[in-house]
Amino acid sequence: MKNTLVGRILLCMSILSAAGLTGCGAGDSVHAQSTPSTLATKDLSAFVDTYWYVPTEYLLAYSYSGSANPKVSAVNDQTIWHITSANGGYLQGCSFASTNNGASWSAATIIGSVTANNSVSLGFYGASLTVGSGQLTTSSGQPAFLMQMSTGNGVSGLTHWAYMLPITSSSSAWSSLPGTAGVSVPTATTSGC
């Protein structure tokens, strides 16, 4: 079923992009706003109950620690999104991130938007606020979120860019996420958000 959803998303994006249109999802429609100068909202219903992850080639992130000896370090940042609802161009869901090879996961609530021109802005509300921005696009023939994010408190933080790709239970990465010691999606997301 999830492969069907991913297929619908990809097919919709391809057809509408070729036609110069920008709606995508169930009904493949764009809903007009009250004034012509306002962008239409995007139908994102095809994204509901989908999961997204960071493939191996995009795990690299940089952390900063401003302790007595300030230090910048390369880390693997595996992040899982579970999109749970969509309405009027907004997405909601849960995010789960690990920078220690899956030994621990931090959960956050996602509230964000995707405009009709495929610009993405996501807020991750957890121990601190993280803001991610990017573009809804394709990568290797799949729908993808190309995202950039930075988080921290001025004393320490993390910066990461990545393609977030859809993942389903039929994918080998579902049971052993890249950048982890064999952690599965169900294990990474078990805490909820």
N, C-alpha and C positions, 0 to 999 in steps of 0.2 A: 504494500500500500504506500509506503514512504517513497519507494522508487517511482511510483506513479505520480506522486506529488512533485518530486524533483523533475521528472519528465515534463509535467504540465508547466512548471515554472520556466524551464529552459525553452520549451516550444513557444510559449507565450512571448518570452523576451525576444526570441529570434524573429518571429512573425511580425510583432509590433515594431521592432527596431527596423526591419527591412521596409515596413510601410511608413516609417517616420512617426509612429504613434508611441505613446508612453504608458498606457495602462497595462496591467498584468494581474492575472489571478482568475478566480472563478467569475465567469461572465465576461472576462477580458474587456472591462469597460473603464472609461475615464469619466469621473463625475465632475461637472463644471461647478465652480464656485460662483459667488454672487456677482463678481466683476470680472471682465475679460483680462484685466491686468494681473489678476491673482492666478497662480498656477493651480491646475486641477489636482485633486488628490488621487493617489494611486491605490488601486484595489490590491491589497496584500493578503487576501484570504488564502491563497495557495501556500503561504508560508506557515500557516498555523499547524502546530504539532510537528515541526521539522527541527532537526538537530544540525549544528554546524560545528566545525572543528578546524584546527590549524594543521595543515599538512607539514611534513618533515622539513621541506625546503623553506618554510616561513617561520620556524620556531625561534630564530635568533632575536633576542631583545637585549636591551641594556638597562642594568639597574645602577642606581647611584646611592652611595652611602656617604653622608657628610659628617661622619663621626670625627674623632681626633685626627685620623688620617683619611681624608676624603678619597673615595675610590669609585671608579666606574668598572663594572664587571659584565661580561657577556653571560647571559643565562638563556635557557630554553623556556619559553612561555607557551604552554599548551592551554588553550581556552576552549571550552565547550559552551555553545548557546543552545538553549531549548526555547524556541519561540512558541508561546502559548496562546496568544490572541493578536488580532489585527483589527483596526477600525479607523476609517477616515484618514489613511496614510500613516497611522501610528502602529508600532509594534510593541508588544510586551512579552516578557519572558524571564528566564533565569540564565545567569552566566556563572561558570565555574572555571577558575583559573589556578594553575600550579606552575611555580617556577623552581620547584625542587624535585623534578622527575616523578611527580605524582605522589610524593609522600604525604602531602597535605593539599587541600583545595580550599580556596576562598570563594564563597558564593555571593552573588549580587543580583538584585532585581534590575532587569533591563526595561527602560521606557525610552522609546526613540521614534524617529520619523524617517520616512522615505518620501521625497518629493517626486513629482511627476517627471522631473528630469533625472531621476535616479540618484540624487544626492542623499547621503545617509548621515544622520546625527543620532548617536545613541548615548544615553546616560546610564551608567552602571552604579546603582545605589547599594553599597555594602558598608564595610568599615569606613570607607571614605568615598567621595564622589570621583568617578572616572568618567571622562568624556571622550568618546571616540567619534571620528568623522571619516567619511569616505564616500564610496560610490558603489551602487549595485551594478554589477557587470557580469562578465563571463570569464572563466579561466579554464583552459584545456577542455572546452566544450561543455562546461557545467556552469550553472548560475553561481555567482560568487559575490561576496562582499569584500571589496578592497578597502581595508580599514587602517587608520592611524590612531594611536591613543597615547596619552601620557597620564600618569597618576602619581601622587605623592603628596608630601606635606612640606616640602622645602628642605627637609633634612635628609630624606630618603625618597626614592621614587623609581619608576619604571617607564620606559618608552619602548613602544613596539609597533611595527606595521606588519600586516599579514593579509593574505587572501584567506577568508573564512569560506570553506567549502561545505556543501551538504554531506551528511554522513547518515547512513541507515544501518540497520542490524545485519544487512547482507554484505557490508564492507568489512574487510579484514581489520581495518583500523578500529572498528567498533569494539572489538574484544581486546585490542592492544594498541592504545593511543600512542602516536609518535611523541617522543620526548618524555615518556614515562617508563617506569619499570613494569610494563605489561598491564597497566591499569585499563579497565574497560569503561565505556561510556556510562553504563548503569552504576558502576562503582564510583566514578567521579561525580556523578550527579545525585547520589543517594541522599545527601543532606538536604536537598531542596533549597529554596531561597526565601 
